[in-house]
Every structure is written in C-alpha cells, then in structure tokens.
Amino acid sequence: MRRTATAFLAAAVLLTAACDGDTGSSGAATPGVTGTEVVVGTHMPLTGPAAAGYSKIAPATKAYFDFVNAGGGIHGRKISYTVKDDGYNPANTQQVVRELVLQDKVFAILGGLGTPTHTGVLDFLKTNRVPDLFVASGSRSWNQPDKYPGTFGFNPDYTVEGKVLGTYVKENHAGKKVCFLGQDDDFGRDSLAGITKILGPVAAEESYVTSNPNVGPQMGALKAAGCEVVLLATVPGFTALAIGTAAKIAFKPQFVVSNVGADPTTVGKALGAAAPLLEGVVAANYLPLTTDEASPWIQLFKKVNTEYNGNAEFDNNIVYGMAVAYLFVQALQAAGQDLTRDGIVAAVQKNGFQGPGLVPLRFSATDHAGYGGTQLTRIEGGKAVFFGSAYQTDDGDAPVAPYQGQAVAPPSNGIPQA
C-alpha cells in the first residue's frame, strides 16, 4: 500500500508539473510555457520622469504580439505580455520584477527599460535562471556573458553610440569647444567614455539626476565655459529641459543627442510652444524613422499600430517597441517547438537575425550587446532625417567605419519564419 501511495503521489507531481508548463529536454517544467502559450514580462516607466515617450513602447510591443497571435502564434503558442510600471524607480523595479518571476512565473523578461532600474535586477534574474532579453538601454552592463549569461542588450551600447557621435563632432566641428551633459549613472558615463575615445577630454562636463527636474545650474555652467557644441546623454524629458533652459539663458550651442533622448515627437511635446528649438539638432538612430513612408518596416508597423494599438500617435517609440517584439518572435522561432530557457539563450547567441535594424546585431557566445552601430539624423522641419551612412564600431578601440550592408524587407505576412 505504501509503495502504491508513493507511486500515486509521484504521478500526481508529474501531472501537476506538466500542467504548469511544457517540459524541456531536461524533463523539468519550463515556467511560463504551455502547449498553447508563452508568458513574458517587463518593467516599464508608465509613470514618472521617463514616462514621456517611453510609456508607448510596451503597448507597441504587445500590439505586435497580438498581430502575431492573430496569425496563429509561434509553434502553436500565443505570446502573453505582462507589463508592470516601475516609475523609473530602481526600488520599484526590484519589486515588480520579483512579482513577474515569482508570482506570474514568466518565461523571460523582455525589454526591461532603464540603466539605473535594470541594473538592480541582474543578479536576481541570474539566480532564478530567467532569460533577460533585449534590455531597453545601451549600458555595457548587459554585455557580460561570463557574469550574466542570460542577459542581452538591444540598443547600440552607449560607448558605441558615443564614438559615432564623437566622430561626427570631430569631422564637422573641429576646433570648437565641446562639452557634455549626461545622466548620473552608467548611461552618462558610458556615453562620455565613447565620446572621449574619439575627442579626448571634453572642455566641460555636467550631470543630472532624474529626481531633480532643474538643469539650470548645469546649463549655466556650460554657457560660462564657452561651450559651442554640447553632447547630451539624456532621456527625452531632460533633453527638452536642457534645450529649453539653454534658450532661456540665450545659450545657443550645437546640440548632439543620444538616440534614447532624441525622438522629435516626444521631445517636441515636452517643449510645447518651444518645439522649434529642436531644429538642427543632430542625433542618431539605428531603426527606420517614422517619416520614411517608403520603408516596408514602417508600412508594416503602421499597419500593426492601426489594427492592434488603437492607432496611437506613431513615433519612434512605437517603432522601437515593435522592433523588439519582432526580434523576440525571431528568437522564439529559432528556439523551436521544445521551448526552454536555455534553448532561447542559445538561439539568441547563435544570432543570424535580420530585421529592421540599419546595422547587424552583435550577438554571439562572447558578445551580448545589441546593435553594433548607428546612423546620424538631423531635425529638419520638425522631423528627423538621416544623413551620411550608417556606422559600425565596438566599445573598444575599433575604428568607426561605414557599414555597407543592404537593408532587408520583412516577410510578406509581417511575421518572421523559422
């Protein structure tokens, strides 16, 4: 009788595990995976100092997943995306990520946003063996495959971007006094590291914290230093604050801005009536621009936005959110029917993904950074316009070199195939 009861209990445990999730090749249940669904989650600043623009990313990602689900999903599974607001507050991020992993049992964290916020959950995700895919930040912290084997970036890292922006300044503003304002964390520090690799030390540097929406002292100091070019490593709200504050004190440098803080729709809204101050601002991007009506990617993402995202105002945040979703679908396709956490990490490392990016993704077993370069934009008539070629480099001493590869188009049905 005892043996019979023990056997019955073992069978019940196995049945419960099978109901909770698919089993991988190891035989262990994979959290967040069933025969019909894969559940992923994210933390996003739906409120707080970084909400402007960024709060549109997760709805766009979900809209693309809804589009894929309407087409039957991937390997028969629909994608469920759980989004939790962290207000761009690192303490909140730790709380909501714990909820996603321990209560919601997500398969992976996808596109968690922010350098100061996401840095605090790296060890927790590693300990719980949760794939940490396509972090929405260009910090080099995501590219530590030995320390964090399940974490991968998406954006070009800020040092790569800084090198490209620095090269532009060197070639177009030689002899001018170049200065810097950046966020007081790895975002600002990594960006400045790339800039100084190209330009050497800047003439003056200032920093800000997101909890203090006043950059008057910083802009005053840059004006006093005689800065003629100011590079900004700023989120959109602080890009607007910097440019608006400069105008109020009659400070008119050439602004050169990190991609993450340069969407003209978002920054223009923050500036309000002062939006024309953006004219001539130089920035960078590595995805198609919303204004490129001829791009098949923009055509696809606009269609998805109209049908599955309530026809929200179409800006570069929406393009970003859908590009992340497209890459995750590619990774699911590559990971195969027998979906496991180890399997999707291996699929991302194998790379070979082609999508809307203007340059290739860097992913490999030894490189977990995202896109390997960027192209410059200039705001003309209120719209960002590409100029020159796309550039590739690394966060080390490799040169900044033009990328000559050809863009690809999305599949006719808009869903990547295995």
N, C-alpha and C positions, 0 to 999 in steps of 0.2 A: 504493500500500500504506500509506504514511504517513497519507494522508487517511482511509483506511478504518479504520486503528487508532485514529486520533484520534476519529472518529465513534463507534466502538465504546466507547471509554473514556467519552466524554460520555454515551452512552446508559446505561452502567453506573452512572455517578454519579447520573443522574436516577432510575434504578430504585432505587438504594440510598436516596436521599432520600425517595422515595415510600413505601418500606417503613418508614423510620424515623418518619414522621409524615404526617398529612394536609397538603396544601398549601393555603394560603390564597389569597386573590385575588391576592396579590403573586407567587405561584408558589413562594415559599420554604416549606420544610417547617416546620411548627409543632411544636416539641418537646412531647412528652407527649400528642400527639393522633394516633390512628389511626382507621380507619373503625369500629372496634369498642370503643375505649377512650379515656378521658381520664385522665391521671395527675396528681394534685395532691399536694402535700406540706405538712407543717407541723412546727414545733418546739414542743415542749410540756414542762412540768416534770413528767415522770412520776416523778421523784425530786427530793429537795432541799427547800428551805424553803417552796416554794409548791406542793408536790405535793398537800397536803391539799385535797381537793375538786377542784382544777384537773385532776388526773390523770384525772378522769372525763369531761372534755369531749371529748377526741379519740375515745374509744371510742363516745360517743354520736353524734358526727358521722358516724363510719364506719357505725354501725348504721342511721342514716337513709339513707345512700348504699346500703347493702345492701338496704334496703327498696325504694328506687327502682330498683336494678339488677334486683331480682326482678320488677319490673313492666315490664322491657324497657329500662331506662336512658333517656337523653335523646338524641333524634335518633339512636337506634340504638347509642349508646355507653354502656358501663358506666363507672362512676366508680371509680377506684382511688385510695385514700387512703394515703399513706405517712407514718407518724408517727415522728419521731425525738426522743429525750429529750435536753434540754439542761440539765436540773437547775436551771433558772432562773439559769444562769451565762452572762453575755454572751460569754465566750470560747468556751464550748461551742456557743452559738447560732451564732456565725460559722462554726464547723467544720461543724456538721450542715446548715446552710443551703447551704453550698458543696457538700456532698455531694449534697443534694437537687437542686441546679441542674446541677452539672457531671457528676455520675455517674448519678443517677437520671433526669435530663432531665425534670423535672416541667414541666407546662404552667404552673402557678401555685403560689404559696404561699398557703395558705388558713388563716386563723385562727391565725397565729403568736402565741404568748401572751407578754405581758410588756412593760412600758415599758423597763426597762434592757436587756433582752435584744434586743428587736426593733429598738431604735434603732440598734444597731450593724450591722444588715444592710441598712438602707435604701439606701445608696449602691451596695452590691454588686448588689442586686436591680434597681436602676435601670440600672446599667451593662449588665446582662445582659438587660434588657428583659423581666423576669419580672413578670407581674401579681401584685400584693401585696394580696390581698383580705381585707377584714374582720378586721383585726388585733384580737386579743383584749386590748384595753387602751383606755382612754379618753384617751390622750395626744393633745394637739393636734398633735403631730409628724406624725400620719398625714394631717392636713388641710393639705397644702402642694401643691396640684395643679400649681403652676408648677414647683416644685423636684422633686417626686416624683409625676409624672403617673399612675403605675400603682398607687399606694398608696391604700387606702381603709380607714377605720375601721369599727367595728361598734357598740361601746358608745357611749352618750352621752359626749361628752368630759367630762373631769373638771371643767372650768370650768363647763360647763352644769350638771352634777350639783351642784357646789359652790354655784351660785347658787340652785338649788332647795332644797338643804338649809339654806342660809343664810336663805332666805325663811321656811322653817318655824320656825327658831330665832327670827327677828325677830318673827314673829307670835305665837309661843307661849311664848317665854322672855324677853320684853323686860325689860331692867334687870338680867338675870343676867350673871355673869362668864363669858364664853365663851372657850374655849381650844381648842387644836388639836394633834394628834399625827399626823404623816404620814411616809410613806416618803421617804427622802432621794434623790429623783430627780424626774423630771417628773410622776410620779403625785402625789406630795405637793405639789409646787409649783403644778401646775395646779389641783388641788383647792382649795388655800388661796387662789389668785387668784380663784376663783369665790365663795368664802365672803366674802372681804373686799370684793368688789364690792357685796355686799348689806349686810354688817355693819360695814364699816370694819375697822381693825386689831383683831385678837383680843388678849385680855388676856395670854396666854402661848402660845408655840408650841414644840413639841419635835419631833424627828425620830428615826428609827431606820434602821439598815441591816440587810438581811436576813441578813447573815452573823453577826450577834450577837443570839441569842435571849434577850436580857435587856433589858426595858424598865423595870426597877426605878427607875433614876435619873430617867428621863423622867416616870414616873407620880408619883414623889415630888415632883418639881419642880412638876407641875401641882397636886398637892394643896396644896403650900406656897403656891402662888399664889392659892389660894382659888377654883379653878375650879368652877363649878356646872354648866356644860354643856361636854362635850368632844366635838369632832368628830374622827372618825378617818378618815384616808385610809390604810387598812391592808389587806394581804392576809389571808386567813382566819386563818392561824396567829398573826399579830400582833394581830388583833382579839381572839382568845382570850387572848393574853398580856397585852394591855392591860387587859381587863376582869377577868381573874383576878388580876393584880398589884394592881389598884386595890382589889379586895375584901380582899386580904391586908393592906393598909395602912389599911383602914377608910375608903377614899375612895369616895364614892358619888355621882358626878355623873350627869346625864342623858347617856347616850352616843347620838350620832348618827353613823351609819356609812355610808361609801361602799358602793354596791352590790357592788363586787368583793370585799369582805371581810365580807359580811353574811349569807351563806346559813346559816340556823339549823342545818341538819343538819350541815354541815361544821364550823362554829364550836362547836356543841354537843359534837361528838365530841372536838374538841381540848380543851374544858373538862372533859370527863368528868363526874365527880360534881358539878362546879360549874356544869353547864349551866343550872340555873335562874337564874343571874346574868344571862342574856340577856333575861329578862322585862322588857318595857317599852322595849327598845332600838328606836330609830327608825332606819330606813334607807330605801333607795329601790330601785325595780325598774322595768323598762320592758318586761318579758316576763311572761306569765301565771305565777302562782305554782303550785307543785306541789299545794298544798292546794285549789285551785279545781277540784273534781271536775266542775263543770258546764261548764267551758271545753272547747270542741271541740278546741282545740290540745293541752290536757293529755291529753284522751282519745286523740288521735292519737299523741302522743309516748309515752304509756304503752304503747300497743299495740306501737309500734315497739321500745320498750325491752324488752318481754316477749319479742317474737319474734326480735329481732336483737341484743340487747345482754345476753343471759344473765339477763334480769330483775334487773339491778343495782338497788341501793337508789336509789329515784327521788328526786332532789333538783334544786335549781335549776341545778346544773352540767350536768345531763343536758338540761334544757330549753334551756339556753344552747347546748350543742353541737348539738342538733337544729335550733334556730332558725338557726344559722349555716349548717348544711347545706341547710336549706330555701331560704335566700336564694341560696346558690351555685347550686342547681338552677334557681331562677328566672332567674339571670343566664345560665346555660347555655341555657335555653330562649330567652331574648331574643337571645342572640348568634347563634342559628340553626345550620343544618346546616354551614355553611362556617366552622368554629370557628378563630379566630385570636386571638392575644394582644391585638392592637389591637381586635378585634371585641368581646371581652368587656369591655375597659375602656370602650369606647363604650357598651355595653349598660348597664353599671352607672351611668355618668354620666347616661344618659337617665332612669334611675330609673323611677318608676311602680310600684314593687314594693309589694304589700300582703301582709302576713304576720301573725305572732303579736304583733308589737310594739304597745304601747299608744299610741304616738305615731308620726308618719311618719319615715321615713328622710330625711336631708337631701341625699342625693347629687345633684350636678349637675356641670357642667363647671368650676364655680368653687368647689365645696364638696365635699370628700371625707370629711367627718365622717360618723359613723353616725347613730344615732337622735338626734332633736332635743329630747329631754326625758325625763322620768321621773315616777313616781308614788311617794308615800311609803308605807312599811309600818311596822307596829309589831308586835313579837313579843308574842303573847298566847297563854298556854297552851302555850308552846314552838313556836308556829307563826307565821310571818309573815302578817299580814293587811293588805290595802290599806285606806287611809282617805283621804278627800278625793278630789280629781280628779287626773288626770294634768296635768302642766305642760310647756309648751314655752318655750324661750328660745334664746339663742345664746351664744357665748363672748365677746361684746362687751357693749354697753350696752343691748341689747333687754330689755324688761321680762320678768319671769317671769309667764306668763299661762296660765290654764286651757286645756286642749285639749278641744274639744267634739266631735271626730270620733267616728264609730261604729266599733267593732271589726268585723273581718271573720272569717268562718269559713274553714277550709281546704277545698279541693275534696273531694268525697265519697270519692275514692280516695286522698286524702292526698298527691297529687303535683301540684305546680303545672303549669299548662298554658301553652303559648306564647301 
